[in-house]
Amino acid sequence: MLKILFILQIVLAIVLTIVILLQKSSSIGLGAYSGSNESVFGAKGPQGFLARITFFLATVFVLNTILLGYIYNKEYNKSVVEKIQPQKSSPVPNVPIPTTEPSAPETPKTK
């Protein structure tokens, strides 16, 4: 289920990007390549159709994102820190403690 939603998310992102780029902007953009036959989309041309498709795809994209977050959180709610297993530490060798304190070096005697 999660893999299908991930694939759908990628497809939605690509299709949504293409539909947005096909819309006319103030500088025409890629909307110039949509063709001159605007009667297929209705009296207003492709702009109303592309706007509705964009709104629908964006809504499905957002809902799919929320659903992916919910399912992923439900299945994988454990932290990465909980998966780390403590390693057995090697014992530290005991260093013998000297029983006598070292004496300070003697100062040379002057005559």
Secondary structure as GFF3:
##gff-version 3
##sequence-region A 1 111
A	DSSP	alpha_helix	2	22	.	.	.	ID=ss1
A	DSSP	three_ten_helix	29	34	.	.	.	ID=ss2
A	DSSP	alpha_helix	46	75	.	.	.	ID=ss3
A	DSSP	alpha_helix	80	83	.	.	.	ID=ss4
###
